[in-house]
Amino acid sequence: MSSLNSDTRAGALAQRSGMFPFNIVSGLTFVTLIAALAVGLAAFANVPALSPLVIALCLGLLINNTVGVPVGLQPGIGFSARTLLRAAIVLLGAQVTLRDIAEIGPVALAVVGVSFAATYALTVTIGRLLRVEARLAELIGAGTSVCGASAILAMSAVNRAREEDVAYAIACVTLFGTICLLLYPLGFAVLHVDPKSYGIWTGASVHEVAQVAGAGFQAGQIAGEASVITKLTRILMLAPLLLVVSYTSARDGSEVSGRRSRVAILPWFVTAFLGVILINSFHLIPIEAKKFSATAFSFFLTMTMAAVGVQSRIVELKNRGLRPLLVGACASAFISVLSGILIAVFV
């Protein structure tokens, strides 16, 4: 205990003595090295299920739960988990345009919207029935209904979930997204659906973008393109979801404090995300800038995952039990079945 208090006092002294910027740089460098190692290992393994995001999370968990992390690195790690995350979400807007929505058609867009809203609502409801902590259920719901780890990390910036909850939700969504990656191509072969409908189904229900592309392009070019476009459209649902959760959190807080926070109702990074999408829709972002933003988004998100892992303890993950995993399983099965039925009937 005395050692911990000494480390805490050392960190506070460093901030007061002007060493705080250096601590951000040192922690940021530490997280950058983990992210770079994760990218290299993912390229070497060349397995779709082992994305740099997953590897970075696992490396962070391994380091923190074995050798530990010096307290002096914590400011930079916290910067990676918060500020870089918001920057990554803004950069994501450069990959989506309003034209993407038009290309899949109004019916497919309706399928995406209904599946997203119903899945998130069901996930939160099941979480409440199973007595899973509300913030963890919200993370699982966001990851399943929108876009996997990206949505989970974005949601954590709004609902202030703990790092252990974020790590658990990412592991849960990654597990079931990987199962979808393996099973969807078998479903395409057995059910004999047309490639475009299969692509829309994949994009509307599989979690991560990489998993969507992996499952979609196994059924051919038409299915692959439809799956990615549908997935990009689904990513747009992240903005209204964050706004609703942020507004709800602000309203709940106002019931206690007697006032409502305008900042909480409209997070700046959500506004910027929508603004970049609008700018990109008018083709005002150069191609090279879009390529750079895609690379930066991917690496920033990998750094954020490393930071989450470094701040999480496995014992806390174990304490969550299996009930959140059941919530994730129900959510994944629900969005797959519901979107499949809607596509079969209306598309």
C-alpha positions as CSV (number, residue, x, y, z in Angstrom):
1,M,0.0,0.0,0.0
2,S,2.8,2.4,0.9
3,S,4.4,1.7,-2.5
4,L,1.2,2.6,-4.3
5,N,0.8,5.8,-2.3
6,S,4.4,6.7,-3.1
7,D,3.8,6.2,-6.9
8,T,0.6,8.3,-6.7
9,R,2.5,11.1,-5.0
10,A,5.3,10.9,-7.5
11,G,2.7,11.2,-10.4
12,A,1.1,14.2,-8.8
13,L,4.5,15.8,-8.2
14,A,5.5,15.2,-11.8
15,Q,2.3,17.1,-12.9
16,R,3.0,20.1,-10.6
17,S,6.7,20.3,-11.6
18,G,6.1,20.6,-15.3
19,M,6.8,17.0,-16.2
20,F,3.2,16.2,-17.1
21,P,3.8,16.7,-20.9
22,F,6.7,14.4,-20.8
23,N,4.6,11.8,-19.0
24,I,2.0,12.0,-21.8
25,V,4.7,11.5,-24.4
26,S,6.3,8.5,-22.5
27,G,2.9,6.8,-22.0
28,L,1.9,7.6,-25.6
29,T,5.1,6.1,-26.9
30,F,4.5,3.0,-24.8
31,V,1.1,2.5,-26.3
32,T,2.4,3.2,-29.8
33,L,4.9,0.5,-29.5
34,I,2.3,-2.0,-28.4
35,A,0.0,-1.0,-31.3
36,A,2.9,-1.3,-33.8
37,L,3.7,-4.8,-32.5
38,A,0.0,-5.7,-32.8
39,V,0.0,-4.6,-36.4
40,G,3.1,-6.5,-37.2
41,L,1.8,-9.7,-35.5
42,A,-1.6,-9.4,-37.3
43,A,0.2,-9.1,-40.7
44,F,2.4,-12.0,-39.9
45,A,-0.5,-14.3,-38.8
46,N,-2.7,-13.2,-41.7
47,V,-5.8,-14.6,-39.9
48,P,-9.0,-12.5,-40.3
49,A,-10.1,-13.2,-36.7
50,L,-6.8,-11.9,-35.3
51,S,-7.1,-8.2,-36.2
52,P,-4.6,-5.7,-34.8
53,L,-7.3,-4.5,-32.4
54,V,-7.7,-7.9,-30.8
55,I,-4.0,-8.5,-30.6
56,A,-3.4,-5.0,-29.0
57,L,-6.0,-5.6,-26.4
58,C,-4.5,-9.0,-25.5
59,L,-1.0,-7.6,-25.4
60,G,-2.1,-4.8,-23.1
61,L,-3.9,-7.2,-20.8
62,L,-0.8,-9.5,-20.7
63,I,1.5,-6.6,-19.8
64,N,-0.7,-5.1,-17.1
65,N,-1.5,-8.5,-15.5
66,T,2.1,-9.7,-15.4
67,V,4.9,-7.1,-15.1
68,G,2.6,-4.2,-14.6
69,V,2.8,-0.6,-15.8
70,P,4.8,2.3,-14.1
71,V,2.5,5.0,-12.8
72,G,4.5,7.6,-14.8
73,L,3.1,6.2,-18.0
74,Q,-0.6,6.5,-16.9
75,P,-1.2,10.1,-18.3
76,G,-0.2,9.1,-21.8
77,I,-2.1,5.8,-21.6
78,G,-5.2,7.8,-20.5
79,F,-4.6,10.2,-23.3
80,S,-4.6,7.2,-25.8
81,A,-7.8,5.8,-24.3
82,R,-9.7,9.0,-24.4
83,T,-8.4,11.8,-26.7
84,L,-7.1,9.5,-29.5
85,L,-10.4,7.6,-29.4
86,R,-12.3,10.7,-30.1
87,A,-9.9,11.7,-32.9
88,A,-10.3,8.2,-34.4
89,I,-14.1,8.5,-34.5
90,V,-13.8,11.8,-36.3
91,L,-11.4,10.3,-38.9
92,L,-13.9,7.5,-39.5
93,G,-16.3,10.1,-41.0
94,A,-14.0,10.4,-44.0
95,Q,-14.8,6.8,-45.0
96,V,-18.6,7.4,-45.3
97,T,-20.7,9.5,-47.6
98,L,-24.4,10.1,-48.0
99,R,-24.1,8.5,-51.4
100,D,-23.2,5.2,-49.6
101,I,-26.7,5.3,-48.1
102,A,-28.4,5.9,-51.5
103,E,-26.5,3.0,-53.1
104,I,-28.1,0.3,-50.9
105,G,-31.6,1.7,-51.4
106,P,-34.3,2.8,-49.0
107,V,-35.5,-0.7,-48.2
108,A,-32.1,-2.0,-47.3
109,L,-31.5,1.2,-45.3
110,A,-34.8,0.6,-43.4
111,V,-33.6,-3.0,-42.7
112,V,-30.3,-1.6,-41.3
113,G,-32.2,0.9,-39.1
114,V,-34.8,-1.4,-37.8
115,S,-32.2,-4.2,-37.0
116,F,-29.9,-1.7,-35.3
117,A,-32.6,-0.1,-33.1
118,A,-34.3,-3.4,-32.2
119,T,-31.0,-5.1,-31.4
120,Y,-29.7,-2.3,-29.1
121,A,-33.0,-2.1,-27.3
122,L,-33.2,-5.9,-26.8
123,T,-29.6,-6.1,-25.6
124,V,-30.1,-3.5,-22.9
125,T,-33.4,-5.1,-21.9
126,I,-31.9,-8.6,-21.6
127,G,-29.0,-7.1,-19.7
128,R,-31.4,-5.6,-17.2
129,L,-33.3,-8.9,-16.9
130,L,-30.0,-10.8,-16.3
131,R,-28.9,-8.2,-13.8
132,V,-25.9,-7.2,-15.9
133,E,-24.5,-3.8,-15.2
134,A,-26.2,-1.2,-17.4
135,R,-23.1,0.3,-18.8
136,L,-21.7,-3.1,-19.8
137,A,-25.0,-4.0,-21.5
138,E,-24.9,-0.7,-23.4
139,L,-21.4,-1.4,-24.6
140,I,-22.4,-4.9,-25.8
141,G,-25.5,-3.5,-27.4
142,A,-23.5,-0.8,-29.3
143,G,-20.8,-3.2,-30.4
144,T,-23.4,-5.7,-31.7
145,S,-25.8,-3.3,-33.3
146,V,-23.4,-0.9,-34.9
147,C,-19.7,-1.7,-35.6
148,G,-18.0,-3.8,-33.0
149,A,-15.0,-2.4,-31.1
150,S,-15.3,1.1,-32.7
151,A,-18.8,1.5,-31.3
152,I,-17.9,0.0,-27.9
153,L,-15.0,2.5,-27.5
154,A,-17.2,5.4,-28.7
155,M,-19.9,4.4,-26.3
156,S,-17.5,4.2,-23.4
157,A,-16.6,7.8,-24.1
158,V,-20.2,8.7,-23.5
159,N,-21.4,6.4,-20.7
160,R,-18.1,6.5,-18.8
161,A,-17.8,2.7,-18.5
162,R,-14.9,1.2,-16.7
163,E,-11.9,-0.2,-18.7
164,E,-12.7,-3.8,-17.5
165,D,-16.3,-3.4,-19.0
166,V,-14.8,-2.1,-22.3
167,A,-12.4,-5.1,-22.4
168,Y,-15.1,-7.6,-21.6
169,A,-17.5,-6.1,-24.2
170,I,-14.8,-6.1,-26.9
171,A,-13.9,-9.7,-26.2
172,C,-17.5,-10.7,-26.3
173,V,-18.4,-9.0,-29.5
174,T,-15.1,-10.2,-31.1
175,L,-16.0,-13.8,-30.2
176,F,-19.4,-13.7,-31.8
177,G,-18.3,-11.7,-34.7
178,T,-15.7,-14.3,-35.5
179,I,-18.3,-17.0,-35.3
180,C,-20.4,-15.1,-37.8
181,L,-17.3,-14.8,-40.1
182,L,-17.1,-18.6,-40.1
183,L,-20.8,-19.4,-40.4
184,Y,-22.1,-16.8,-42.8
185,P,-20.4,-18.2,-45.9
186,L,-21.8,-21.7,-45.1
187,G,-25.2,-20.1,-44.8
188,F,-24.7,-18.5,-48.3
189,A,-23.9,-21.9,-49.8
190,V,-26.7,-23.8,-48.1
191,L,-29.5,-21.2,-48.4
192,H,-28.7,-20.2,-52.0
193,V,-29.5,-16.5,-51.5
194,D,-28.5,-14.1,-54.3
195,P,-25.2,-12.4,-53.7
196,K,-26.5,-8.8,-53.2
197,S,-29.0,-9.9,-50.5
198,Y,-26.3,-12.0,-48.8
199,G,-24.0,-8.9,-48.9
200,I,-26.7,-6.7,-47.3
201,W,-27.4,-9.3,-44.7
202,T,-23.7,-9.6,-43.8
203,G,-23.3,-5.8,-43.6
204,A,-26.4,-5.4,-41.6
205,S,-25.6,-8.0,-38.9
206,V,-21.9,-8.9,-38.7
207,H,-20.0,-6.8,-36.1
208,E,-16.5,-5.6,-37.3
209,V,-15.8,-4.1,-40.7
210,A,-13.0,-6.6,-41.3
211,Q,-15.3,-9.5,-40.4
212,V,-18.0,-8.1,-42.7
213,A,-15.5,-7.9,-45.6
214,G,-14.1,-11.3,-44.9
215,A,-17.6,-12.9,-44.9
216,G,-18.9,-10.8,-47.7
217,F,-16.2,-11.3,-50.3
218,Q,-16.2,-15.0,-49.8
219,A,-19.4,-15.0,-51.8
220,G,-18.0,-12.9,-54.6
221,Q,-17.4,-9.3,-55.7
222,I,-21.1,-8.3,-55.8
223,A,-21.7,-9.7,-52.3
224,G,-18.5,-8.2,-50.9
225,E,-19.2,-4.7,-52.2
226,A,-22.8,-4.8,-51.0
227,S,-21.7,-6.0,-47.6
228,V,-19.1,-3.2,-47.1
229,I,-21.5,-0.4,-48.4
230,T,-24.2,-1.7,-46.0
231,K,-21.7,-1.8,-43.2
232,L,-20.6,1.8,-43.8
233,T,-24.2,2.9,-43.8
234,R,-24.7,1.0,-40.5
235,I,-21.7,3.0,-39.0
236,L,-23.8,6.1,-39.4
237,M,-26.1,4.8,-36.7
238,L,-23.4,5.4,-34.2
239,A,-24.0,9.1,-34.2
240,P,-27.7,9.0,-33.2
241,L,-27.0,6.2,-30.7
242,L,-24.3,8.3,-28.9
243,L,-26.6,11.3,-29.0
244,V,-29.5,9.4,-27.4
245,V,-27.3,7.8,-24.7
246,S,-25.5,11.1,-24.0
247,Y,-28.9,12.9,-23.7
248,T,-30.2,10.2,-21.4
249,S,-27.1,10.4,-19.2
250,A,-27.4,14.2,-19.0
251,R,-31.1,13.9,-18.1
252,D,-30.4,11.4,-15.4
253,G,-27.6,13.6,-14.1
254,S,-29.9,16.6,-14.1
255,E,-32.4,14.8,-11.9
256,V,-29.6,14.5,-9.2
257,S,-27.8,17.8,-9.7
258,G,-30.9,19.9,-10.7
259,R,-29.4,21.0,-14.0
260,R,-28.5,19.6,-17.4
261,S,-25.2,19.7,-19.2
262,R,-25.3,20.9,-22.8
263,V,-21.8,19.4,-23.4
264,A,-23.0,16.0,-22.4
265,I,-26.0,16.2,-24.7
266,L,-23.9,16.9,-27.8
267,P,-20.3,15.5,-27.6
268,W,-17.9,17.5,-29.8
269,F,-16.5,14.4,-31.5
270,V,-20.0,13.3,-32.6
271,T,-20.6,16.7,-34.2
272,A,-17.2,16.5,-35.9
273,F,-17.9,13.0,-37.1
274,L,-21.1,14.1,-38.8
275,G,-19.4,17.2,-40.2
276,V,-16.6,15.1,-41.8
277,I,-19.2,12.8,-43.3
278,L,-21.0,15.9,-44.8
279,I,-17.8,17.3,-46.2
280,N,-16.8,13.9,-47.6
281,S,-20.2,13.6,-49.2
282,F,-19.4,16.7,-51.4
283,H,-16.1,15.2,-52.3
284,L,-14.1,18.0,-50.6
285,I,-11.6,15.6,-49.1
286,P,-8.7,14.6,-51.4
287,I,-8.2,10.9,-52.1
288,E,-4.8,10.9,-50.5
289,A,-6.2,12.5,-47.4
290,K,-8.9,9.9,-47.2
291,K,-6.3,7.1,-47.5
292,F,-4.3,8.7,-44.7
293,S,-7.3,9.1,-42.5
294,A,-8.2,5.5,-43.0
295,T,-4.7,4.4,-41.9
296,A,-4.7,6.8,-39.0
297,F,-8.1,5.7,-37.9
298,S,-7.1,2.1,-37.8
299,F,-3.8,2.8,-35.9
300,F,-5.4,5.2,-33.4
301,L,-8.1,2.6,-32.7
302,T,-5.4,0.0,-32.2
303,M,-3.6,2.3,-29.8
304,T,-6.9,2.8,-27.9
305,M,-7.3,-0.9,-27.6
306,A,-3.8,-1.3,-26.3
307,A,-4.5,1.4,-23.7
308,V,-7.8,-0.3,-22.6
309,G,-5.9,-3.6,-22.2
310,V,-3.1,-1.9,-20.2
311,Q,-5.7,-0.4,-17.8
312,S,-7.7,-3.6,-17.3
313,R,-7.2,-6.4,-14.9
314,I,-8.2,-10.0,-15.7
315,V,-9.5,-10.6,-12.2
316,E,-12.1,-7.9,-12.8
317,L,-13.1,-9.5,-16.1
318,K,-13.6,-12.8,-14.3
319,N,-15.8,-11.1,-11.7
320,R,-18.2,-10.1,-14.5
321,G,-19.2,-13.8,-14.9
322,L,-20.9,-15.4,-17.9
323,R,-24.1,-13.5,-17.9
324,P,-22.8,-10.6,-20.1
325,L,-21.5,-13.3,-22.5
326,L,-25.1,-14.7,-22.7
327,V,-26.3,-11.1,-23.4
328,G,-23.9,-10.9,-26.3
329,A,-24.9,-14.3,-27.6
330,C,-28.6,-13.3,-27.6
331,A,-27.9,-10.0,-29.3
332,S,-25.7,-11.5,-32.0
333,A,-28.3,-14.2,-32.8
334,F,-31.1,-11.7,-32.7
335,I,-29.6,-9.2,-35.2
336,S,-28.6,-12.1,-37.5
337,V,-32.1,-13.6,-37.6
338,L,-34.1,-10.4,-37.6
339,S,-32.1,-8.8,-40.5
340,G,-32.2,-12.1,-42.4
341,I,-35.9,-12.2,-42.2
342,L,-36.4,-8.6,-43.1
343,I,-34.1,-9.0,-46.1
344,A,-35.9,-12.2,-47.3
345,V,-39.3,-10.5,-47.1
346,F,-38.6,-6.9,-48.3
347,V,-35.4,-6.8,-50.3
